[in-house]
Amino acid sequence: MKSCQIFIFTDLDGSLLNHNNFEFKEIKDFILDCIKNGIKIIPNTSKTNSEIQVFLDQLGQNLPFIVENGAAIHNLDLVHPKIKGKNNSLVFSRSLAEILELFEKKIPKNFQKRCFFLKDMSSIEQMKILGLNKKYLPFALNREYSIPLVFEGSKEIVNEFTRLLKEIGMKLHEGGRIYNICDDCSKGKAMITLIEKLKNEFNFNYHTIVVGDSPNDISMLNVSDQPCIIPLPNKKNLRHLKDKKIIRATQTAPQGWEEVVRESLKKINFELEG
């Protein structure tokens, strides 16, 4: 498998980063070993560009990454030096202003009233919902392509809201803490677009490992060669996914991330050197 390019598309919060404190220092050396061995690690997350920059600064590495549930891919040159994109990026989403305008014009008022946007809340409420302190809160709210919110209603009402959004070309993504209203994008669509571009333009031989923990990760788990699921604290997440290929960690993040990646590499006889 050494001649095959290995990609790890990974969610961050609850998958690579600890669900409660967003730490990953216990596995930092392992992540760096993977990178040194030529493995391409691509965060694929609902996080913003600003939030991912914080993670990359902590890691001490620059990586390609996918933001806001598949809205855009950045640092394309780090995937392949000859891959082309405007400003070194591929953008798949309308702007935040366009998404908000469409929502206000097309979604019935009785559903709008069930949406409590984080941007309209106090900083104390925002920090409590997101589990962030005041230092990192602005990074999470600095969104270009999605509207984070708390939605009030039963599962049936959520399903109806999802259907209404789909009718106007938008999606409702459920993460580990909040919902996001987005354009018709997904983590899986962005991942496949990138992989197909590499395959068609550069004849890449590749193997994809995907690590996730929440419903908004399903689209990329479904299109991976090796799907991996990390358990959330005190929550039976994604138990309805029955694909026999799935590797389920026994530990939460970040240790669970190292656990499933090591097992994934073992399955393809890839040994880390150094």
N, C-alpha and C positions, 0 to 999 in steps of 0.2 A: 504493500500500500504506500510505500515511500514515493512512488512515481505519481501518485494521485494527490491532488490538492485537497486538503481537509479544511472545511469551513465549519466553525461553530457559531451558529446564530443563536444568541442568547438574550432572553429577557433579563432585566436587572433586578428590580425590587422583588424580593421573595424567591428569586431564582439563583442569582449570583450574589446579590446583596442581602444581608440579614433583613428579615421582614420588619423587625422592630427598631433596629438602630442603624440599618443601611451600611454596616461594616462588612469588610471582606478581607481584612489583613491576614486572617488565618490561612487563606489560600492564595495570597498574592504571589508567593514564590512559584506555586504550581502554574498559575496563569502565565507568568513570565517564562517558565520552562516551555509551555506549549507554544508561545510566540517564538522563542528561540529555535524551536524545532520545526518552524515553518508553517505552523497551523494558523490559519486566518480566523481570528476571533472578531465577530461583528455583533456588537450590541444591537438588538432589535427590540425596541421598547416604546412605551407610551411617554417616556420622559422627553423633556425639551432639549434643544441643542445646548442650552446653558447648563442644564443638569448633567448631561453626558460629559461636558467639558470638565466639570468638577470631578467626575469619576475618573476620567483620563488623566487628570492632574494627579490624583491620588495614586493611580497605577503607575504613573511615570512613563506612559507610552501613548503614542498617537495611533488611533485605530479608525478604520471605516466604521460608520454607524448609521442606523436607521432610526428616525425620530417619530414621535407622536403617532404610533400605530400605523406605520407604513406610509406616512405622508411624504417623506423625503429621505434620500440616501446621500450622505456626505462623505468626503474624503475618498472619492472614487479611485484616485491614483494609488491609494494604499491597498486597494483590491488588485489592481493591475495597472502598471505604469502607463499603458497606452489606452486605457479606457477613457471615453470622452463624455463630458457632461458640462453644461453651463455652470461656471463658477465651481467646477469640480464636484458637482452634485446632480442628482436627478430628483425632480419634484413632481409628485403625482396628485397634489391636492390644490383645491382652491384656497384662497387666503381666509384667515379667521374672520375678517369683516364680511366676506361673501357668504361664508357658512352661517354666520349670525343673522345676516339679512334674510337669507332663505328660510331659516328657522322661524323668524318672527313673522314672515309673510305667509308661510305655507302650513305651519303646524297649528292645529286647533288650540284655542285659548285654554280650554280645560286641561290640555296636556302641558301647555307652557307653564301653567300654574303649579304643576307637580315638579317642575325643574328648579332646583336651587343652585344657581351658578356660584362656583367658588369665588369668582371675581367680585361678586356682590356681598360677600360675607366679611365679617371682621377678621383681622389677622389672627386673633385668638381662635376663632372657629376654623379658619383655614389650617392653622398649625395642628389643631386637634384631629381634624379629618385626615390630613396628609401624614401625620406623624413626624412633622419636620419642626426644627427650631427656626427662630426668626432669621438667622443667618442664611439658611438655604431656601426659605420660603419664596423669595423673589425669583429664584431660578426656576422653580416649579410652576410659577404663574406666568412666566415669560413665554407664552405660547404663540405660535404662528399659524397653526393649522387645526386646532381642536379646542373644544369647550369642556372643561372638567365640571362635573356637577354631581349633586346628590339628587336622586330621583325618588319621589314618594309614591308608592303604589305596589300592588300585588304583582306576582310573577306574570299573571295574565295581562295586567295593564302594561307592564314592561314590554311584553311581547307585542302588544298592540302599538305601543310607542315605537318600537323597533320597526314594525311594518310601515308605519306612517313615514318614518325617516327614509326607509328604503324606497318608498314611492317617489321621493323627491331627490333621490340619488345620494343619500347620506347614510351613515351607519351609527349605531350605538355600540360602543365597546365597553365591556365590563372588565375592570382590572381587579386587583386585590383589595383596593380601598374605595375606589370611586368609579363612576361611569364617565365616558368621554363621548361627546358628539363630534363626529369627524366626517370628512368627505368619504366618497366611496373607495376607501383605501383599506388595506389590512397588512399586518405583518407578513402574512403568507404571500400576498400579491407582490409586495416589494422584494421579498426574498427570491421568488421565482423569476421576476423581471431581471434581477441582477444576475442570477445563475444562468438564465437563458441567453443573456447578453454575452456573458463570458464564453458560453458554449458555442454560440453562433459566430462570434467575432474572433475568438482565439482558440477554438477547438479544445476547450478545457476538459480534462478528465478529473472529476471531483467527487467528493463524498461529503454529505451534509449531516451534521449533528445539530439538533435543535434542543434547547433547554428552556422550559417554561413552567408556569405554575397556575395560570389563571385563564378564564374563558377567552380573553383577547389574544392568547398564545395559540389557540387551537388551529387557526388558519396556517401557521407556520409548522406546527407539529405535524399536521396532516400531509405536508408536502416534503417532509424530511426523509432522508435515508435512515436516520436513527433518532426517533423522538425520545426525549427524556423529560420526566416530570418530577418536580421538587415539591415535597409536602409543605403546606403552610401550617403554622402553629395552631393546634386545636381545631383543624378544619379538614374535612375530607374533600379536598379539591380535585376536580377532574377525574373522579372515580368512574364516571360513566364512559370514559374512553377505554375501549376494549382491545385496541390494536395489540396483537401479540408481540410486536416489535418493541413496544414501549419499555424503557428502563425506568423504574420508579426508585427514587432515592429513599433510603431509610432514615436519612438525616435532613433537617431543614437547612436552608442557606446560611452561611456560604459553604459549609462542609459538604452538603448534599450535592452542590455543583461539582466539586472535585470528584466525589464518589461516582456520579453518573458519567462524567467525562472519561475518567480512568476506565470504567467498564466499557464505554463505547469504543475507546481506542484499543482495548484488549480484544474486542470482538473482531476487529479488522487487522489484528496482529501488528499494530503500530506501537513501537516502543520509544519512549522519550529518551533522548540521549543527553548526557551532560548533567 
